Amino acid sequence: MEGPATDPVRYAAMFAALGTESRLRIVRLLLAAHPGGLIVSDIQTEMGIPASTLSHHLDKLRQQELVAVERKGTFLWYRANAVRLQELLDFLYAECCTRSSVVEPTALVQICK
């Protein structure tokens, strides 16, 4: 029986939210700025995309809780949600390293060093 931590529907939605080049680039930017995060205008400058397009991408990531947003005065600060991203990595690890031997766990440790 599937529990909340192994629910494939939940992770499919997270992968779908990450499923564009722009959203992956946004997550990479926010991870590089972690834990402080970035304001929307800085993300837009780095990405070079219209504000409405950026807003759409950020909303998709926020809906899946892959990013968090906080208003400080007139600025919206976006941060990578490290907890949610860790859950996604844990799901992948469980699927390819503990339930099968597709990827050797030691190979992942080498990548992370």
N, C-alpha and C positions, 0 to 999 in steps of 0.2 A: 504494500500500500504506500502511496506517495504522500509524503508530508510536505509542509510548507517549504522546507529547505531544499526539497528535490522536485518541486513542482515545475515541470517543463514549460507550462503555459507562461508562468511568471518570467522565466529566463528567456523564453522566445520573445516576449515583449521587450525585454531589456536589450537583447541582441538586435531587434528591429530598430530600436531607438538609436543604436550605435551604427546602424547599417548604411550610413552615407559617409562619404569622404569628409564633408564639412563637419559633421557631428564628431567624427573621430578626431579631427584636428582641434575642435573645441575642447574635447576631453583632454587631449594631450597638452594644450595650452594651460588648462586649469590644473592638471597634475603638475606641470612645471612650476606653477605659481602657488602650489599647495604649501602651507595651509591658508595663506592669506587670501588667495583668490584674485579675481580681476573684476574691474568695473566693465560694464557693457561697452562703453566707448573704446576701451583698450582692446577688448576682444574683437570689436568691429574693425579697428585699425589694423590689427594683426591679420585678420581674416580677409579684409578687403571685400566685404560683401555688404549689400544694402541692409539697413537697420531692420526692415520688415522681414527679410530672409533670416537674419540672425535671430530675431525674436522667435520665429517659427522653430528654428533648430533648438534654441535654448528651451523652449516650451516642451518639445518632444523629450528632451533629456530630463527636464524637471518632472514631467509626468511619471517617468519611470524611476524617479528619485536618484538618478545617476549624477545629478548636480543639485546643489542647494542654492537658494537665493536669499539674500538679506538686504533690506533697505537700510541705508545709513544716510540720513539727510535726504539729499536729492539723488543719491547714487544707488544703483542696484549692484551689489557685489555677488558674483557667482563663484562658487567653489565646487571642486570635485567632491562627490560624496564617497569618501574612502571606504566607509562601512559597506555601502551598496556595491561598490566595485569589488571589494574583497569577497562579498557573497557570490558575485558572478565568477570570480576566479576560483573560489572554492567549489562551485558547481562544476566548472570545467575540469578541475583537478580530480574530483570524485568520479566523473564520467570517464576520463581517459587514463587515469593513473591508479585508481583503486578498484573500479568495477571491471576494468579490462587492462590489458598490458600494452595498449596502443602507444603510450608514451611512458618511458621509464621515469619515475619520480626524480632520480638523480639528474636527469637531463634538464628538468625544470630548475633545479637548484643551481646548476651551472649557468643557465640563462640569467638568473636573478643576481648573480655575483657581479 
